[in-house]
Amino acid sequence: MANATGTDEADRALKAGHRALWAEGDYPSVAAELIPDLGRILVEASGVGPGDRVLDVAAGTGNAAIPAALAGADVVAADLTPELLATGRRLAEERGAELRWQEADAEALPFDDAAFDAVLSCVGVMFAPHHRAAAGELVRVCRPGGTIALLSWTPEGFVGRMLGAMKPYAPPPPPGAQPPPLWGDPEHVEALLGDRITDVTAERRTVVVDRFATPEAFRDYFKQRYGPTIAVYRANADDPGRTAALDRDLADLARRHDRGTRAGTVVMEWEYLLFTARRAA
Ligand SMILES: C[S@@+](CC[C@H](N)C(=O)[O-])C[C@H]1O[C@@H](n2cnc3c(N)ncnc32)[C@H](O)[C@@H]1O
């Protein structure tokens, strides 16, 4: 049977692959060690507070969902990958946050129309392959006048460039899939959401990442822990030449982004787009 994103069977297989990819490695440590403040920044930008019904789409381990719950909101953290939700549940307990965790595809959210006062996503919905379907769902589940707040890596920023550097080594994307960093381009997001939103704000910001002693240490960390990087290396496992070239490309990327301000430490600024809007009435 066909749906907006291809056949149901093909879409199920695609999403099963994505679920396995994000469960691999150790994404919880990447979120906790490299970008722990981004969820709180998104929650602050969204202005959510006590009693607001909030959905965090592609929530992972709750980088945004947990601070939203700690701010008093009534939160659902939804994600494709149950392994990440399980870690999030444990982290929330440790931090005294109460919220619901639900497995869900951002392109087919299992929630009623207008069910939430605010719909957030922190470097999350950008990884759903069919942008128009996902954007439609963000709007559908947000009440008229409610807030949509998204934090996404930009195409020109470090993570956008890293995904671009891995692309030539990856199998071709499935038909209809769009590149994640397009969500970091405000024109793309406005075109996706169209006249269904008002009061748009879009601001480019950076997060400083200074955890790695060398560019190679950065590369090896991602090679071991970040699902999309692990998958690309696996696709080239039988080709030592391509693996060595990918090794070089990723380390060189980090080298080029090193501000060079601290001896013995790679200091990088990773650019993201903070986008907020109101659902049109
Ligand atoms: C880079 S992680 C971000 C997680 C979290 N929001 C954070 O800030 O750490 C991307 C997340 O998108 C989720 N994801 C990917 N495709 C998805 C889809 N189609 N529907 C829902 N979640 C998806 C992954 O499981 C993963 O948790």
The ligand as an SDF file (V2000), in Angstrom:
LIG
                    3D

 27 29  0  0  0  0  0  0  0  0999 V2000
   20.6740   13.7190   17.2500 C   0  0  0  0  0  0  0  0  0  0  0  0
   19.4450   12.8080   18.1160 S   0  0  0  0  0  0  0  0  0  0  0  0
   18.6760   14.1060   19.1070 C   0  0  0  0  0  0  0  0  0  0  0  0
   18.0140   13.5880   20.3500 C   0  0  0  0  0  0  0  0  0  0  0  0
   17.6090   14.6610   21.3620 C   0  0  0  0  0  0  0  0  0  0  0  0
   16.5410   15.5010   20.8720 N   0  0  0  0  0  0  0  0  0  0  0  0
   18.7920   15.4880   21.8100 C   0  0  0  0  0  0  0  0  0  0  0  0
   18.7210   16.7220   21.7700 O   0  0  0  0  0  0  0  0  0  0  0  0
   19.7700   14.8900   22.2720 O   0  0  0  0  0  0  0  0  0  0  0  0
   18.2650   12.4880   16.8480 C   0  0  0  0  0  0  0  0  0  0  0  0
   17.0510   11.7310   17.3620 C   0  0  0  0  0  0  0  0  0  0  0  0
   16.0960   11.6280   16.3210 O   0  0  0  0  0  0  0  0  0  0  0  0
   15.4110   10.4080   16.4970 C   0  0  0  0  0  0  0  0  0  0  0  0
   14.7400   10.1180   15.2320 N   0  0  0  0  0  0  0  0  0  0  0  0
   15.2980    9.8600   14.0230 C   0  0  0  0  0  0  0  0  0  0  0  0
   14.3380    9.6710   13.0970 N   0  0  0  0  0  0  0  0  0  0  0  0
   13.1470    9.8220   13.7370 C   0  0  0  0  0  0  0  0  0  0  0  0
   11.7890    9.7360   13.3210 C   0  0  0  0  0  0  0  0  0  0  0  0
   11.4460    9.4570   12.0540 N   0  0  0  0  0  0  0  0  0  0  0  0
   10.8280    9.9320   14.2470 N   0  0  0  0  0  0  0  0  0  0  0  0
   11.1370   10.2020   15.5410 C   0  0  0  0  0  0  0  0  0  0  0  0
   12.4000   10.2810   15.9880 N   0  0  0  0  0  0  0  0  0  0  0  0
   13.3990   10.0880   15.0990 C   0  0  0  0  0  0  0  0  0  0  0  0
   16.5040    9.4450   16.8930 C   0  0  0  0  0  0  0  0  0  0  0  0
   16.0190    8.2900   17.4960 O   0  0  0  0  0  0  0  0  0  0  0  0
   17.3260   10.3260   17.8390 C   0  0  0  0  0  0  0  0  0  0  0  0
   16.8660   10.1960   19.1550 O   0  0  0  0  0  0  0  0  0  0  0  0
  1  2  1  0
  2  3  1  0
  2 10  1  0
  3  4  1  0
  4  5  1  0
  5  6  1  0
  5  7  1  0
  7  8  2  0
  7  9  1  0
 10 11  1  0
 11 12  1  0
 11 26  1  0
 12 13  1  0
 13 14  1  0
 13 24  1  0
 14 15  1  0
 14 23  1  0
 15 16  2  0
 16 17  1  0
 17 18  1  0
 17 23  2  0
 18 19  1  0
 18 20  2  0
 20 21  1  0
 21 22  2  0
 22 23  1  0
 24 25  1  0
 24 26  1  0
 26 27  1  0
M  CHG  2   2   1   9  -1
M  END
$$$$
